[in-house]
Amino acid sequence: MSGCSVFLSIHFDAEAHDLKSTSEDRLYGRFSYGRYGVRAGLPRLAAMLERRGIKATVFVAASDAKRHPDAIRALRDAGLLDDAGLKALNDEVLAEVDDAVKFAEESPDPAPEELWTDVYAPEAG
């Protein structure tokens, strides 16, 4: 059997998204799902990955990690959090941002008559 890499994004309970429109104290009870995903779904997913011998790396939003420190410890203990991988990804993003900033700082401002050039894409036809 040949191996392959797969990216899968799973967002338990959509807390980070929902917290944009409400406060944490109102989140649970406003929605029927409560904390089920982090409390039950995450351990089930980790157990399934282990049972099937699937190697995985989990990246967690800082806001989610802050709200669920026990889940983060469980992911770490299961070997699913990869600090080195996260650091490498962070370094790659920061390098890209640095390149963009350097390009912007070194690029001259366009002449005023050029500001509206190529603003609109040509119509497909």
ZIDAVEN-V410868 format. One record per helix or strand of 3 or more residues. SS is the DSSP state (h for helix, s for strand). FROM is the first residue (numbers start at 1). LEN is the number of residues. If there is no record, write none. Layout:
[[SS:FROM:LEN] [SS:FROM:LEN]]
This chain:
[[h:15:4] [h:24:7] [h:36:17] [h:62:6] [h:69:9] [h:83:24] [h:112:3]]
